[in-house]
Amino acid sequence: MLTEERHQQILTRVEENDIVTINELLQPLEASESTIRRDLQSLEKKGLLTRIHGGAKKKQRLNFEASMDEKEQQFHAEKLAIAKVAAEIIEPEDVIYLDAGSTTIEMIPFIPIHASIKVVTNSVKHASLLIDRGIDTIILGGTIKLSTNAVLGHFALQQLRQFRFNKAFMGMNGAHFEAGYTTPDPEEAVIKELAMSQSQIAFVLLDRSKLQQTTFTQVAPLEAANIITNTLPTELAKKFLVHTKITEVQS
């Protein structure tokens, strides 16, 4: 089993059970105790869990947000698979909103350039890549958040209120049964919520490690969007399906 696959399985078990022991991981991961200890150490350094004696527990950092570069390096294969499936939902002549995010950016190489697609985005990085592909693009104006390249603030909101979309593809920091979709930054939450409400249908793209995670600010309840994510354990999928539709992607 590849290191990234082990890490994903560890995070999934932590999310489902809050606490996981090394002994519980030995058999399903088919790895030695020393390997699992190294995995837990690596995941703790990335801020994805907290090590405890004999295992690890879920880490909740409500106000923490990694930089765009850090996000792009985490679970890249999963994000790429999710993005490809999301891009296949786009139809000719769609007007779409493409939110700032490390998974939504992976959609750009898969967006069809021959189908008169128009894209509105609040990401400087996304806009540059869209333009490079010759895709009709509008970027919101406002204050640029340096860590994530997202455009925020009053002017961005004012401009966004004028638009309507066939589909919105959203990045998110967490999706939780009770807290819904969340993000650490209140300003970013307002932009996300408005973009979703201006769309005929919204899709939240997130890798499995973000399920049952909660951050500082609620964006919307789970019912406000469909989720595109990795293949989920059956019990976890059942709980989310009570609130929303899920597309599970093999990575």
N, C-alpha and C positions, 0 to 999 in steps of 0.2 A: 504494500500500500504506500502511495506517495505521501510525502510529508504534508502537503496541502490537504489531501483527503483525510489524513488523521486529524489535522487541526479542525477541519469542518465537522467531523464526527464528534470531537470533543466539545466544540462549541454548541452543537445541537443538543447533546446530553446535558450540558450545563444549563442551557435555556429551558429545557423541559423539566429538569429536576431541581434547579437552583444550586444543588451541590452534587458533585460526582467524586468518587474515590478512585485512586489509582487501580485498586484491585478490580473495580467494576469495568475498567477500561482495558485490562490486559487481554482478555479473550476476544472481544469484538474487534479490537484494533490489531490483534495478532502481532503485538510489539512487546518488547522487553520493558521492565519497570524503569530502567535507566532512560530508554528512549521516550517513554511517556513523561517522565520528569522533565526532560529537555523540552518536550513539546509544551508542557504547562508553563515552563519558564519563558519560552518564546512568546506564547500567547499573552502572558502577563506583561511582558515588555511592550507589547503592542496595545496594551490597555483593554484587552478583550475579556479578561477574567481576573480573579484574585486567587492566588495560591493559598491554601490552608494546609494544615498538617495532614498528610496522607491523601491530598486531592486538591480540588479547586471549587470555587463558588462563583456565581454570577456577579458581575461588577456593574453597578449602576452609577454612571457619572452623568448627571442630568445636564450639566452645562458644558460638557466636553465636546469638542468637535475637532477631528483630525484635519490636517491640511489636504488639499486636493491631491498632491503628490503621494501622500501617505495612503489615502483612500484608494487610489488607482493601483497601488501595489498589493492590496489585500484582496484575496479571493478573485483574482483576475479572470481565471478560466470560467468561474461561475458567472461573473458579470458579463463576460463576452457571450456566453450561451443565452443568458436572459435577454440581452440587448438584441441579439439576432432574431429571436422569437418576437420581441416587441416590434421591431422594424417591419416584420412581415404583416403586421396588422394594418399598416399604413396603406391607404388606397389612393388611386389616381385622383388628383385635384384636391386632396385633403389639405386643410389648413390645420397645422398642429402646433402645440406648445411643447417645447423641449426644455425641461427644467435643468438648472445647473445640477451636476452630480456625476459621480465617478462611474455609475452604470449607464446613465442616459448618454454620456459622451461616447460610449462604445456602440451606440446605435448608428452613429453618423456614417460609418463606411457601408452600412447596409441599407440606408435610405435610398429608394429608387430615384434616380435623377432625371428619368425620362417621363415622369408622370405628373408634371405641373404641380409639384408639392410646394407649399409655402410654409416656412417654419418661423415661429416667433420664439426667441429664447432670452433668458436673463443671464446668460453666461458669455463672457468675453471669449473664453477658450472655445466653447462650442461654436460661437458665431464665426470665428476664424476658420475652423475646420469645415463648417458648412459652406462658407464662401469658397474655400479651396476646391470643393467638389462642384461648384457651380449651382448650388441650391439657393433658390429665392429665400432670402433671410432678412428678418427684422430683429434688431437687438434693442431691448429696452434701455432707456437712458436713466442714469441715476448714480448713486454712490457704489463704487466697486469694493466688495469685501475681499481683501487681498488673499486670505487663506483659502477661499473656495472659488474665487473669480466670479462670484455671483453679483449681479446688479440689484441693489436694494433701494428702499427709500420712497419718499413722496412722489417724485417724478416718475419712477418706474410704475408705481401703483396707478397714477393718473393715466399713464399711457395704456397700461394693461386693461383698464376698465373699458376702453374703447373697442377691444377685440373680442371675437367669439371664435371658438375652435371646434373642429370635428372631434379631435382627440387631444388629450394632454398626457404626456409621459413624464412622470414625476420621480425625482429622487427623494429619499426619506431616510432619516436616521433610526427610526424605530416604528414598529407596528405591534400594538398590544391589544388584547381582547377588550380591556376596559379603557385604556388611555387613547386608543385609536392611533392615528399617524402623528408622529411627533418629530420635532427638530429642536436643536439647542437655542437657536436664535429667533427671538420674537419677530424681528423685522422680516426674516426669511419666511417665517410661518405665515405671515399676512400675504406675502406674494404667492406662496404655494396655494393657500386656501382660495384666493381669488382666481388663480389660473384654473384650478379644478372646477370651481363653480361656473366659470365661463365656458366650459367644455361640454359637449354632448355626452362624452364619456371620458373618464380619467383612468389611467393605469399607473399604479405605483410599482416601480422596479426596485427590488431589494434582494440581496442574497440572504440566505437562510439565517445567518448569524444575527440579523437585525430583527428577527421575529421574536416577540415577547420582550423587546427592549423598549424602555421609556426614556425620553429625554425631556428637556425643560418645558417646551411649549407644544400644546396640541395644535395640529393643523386642521384635522377633520376626523370624524368617526370612521371606522373601518368601512361602513356602508357607502362612503363617498367615492370609493374607487375600487377597481379590480386589482388584484395583486398578481404580478408575474415574479416567480421566485424559483429556487431549486426544488428538486424532489424532496418532499417532506415526509417525516414519519407519519403513519396513518392517523394516530391519535391527535397529533398537532394539527394536521390538515382538517380533520373533522371539526375541531374547535373554531378554526378560522372560517370554515365554510358556513357556519351558522350566521356569520356577519357579512360575508363578501364572496365573490367568485375568485377562484385561484387557478392560474395556469402554472403547472409544475414543469420545469425544464430540466432535461438531462444534461449534465455538463461533463 
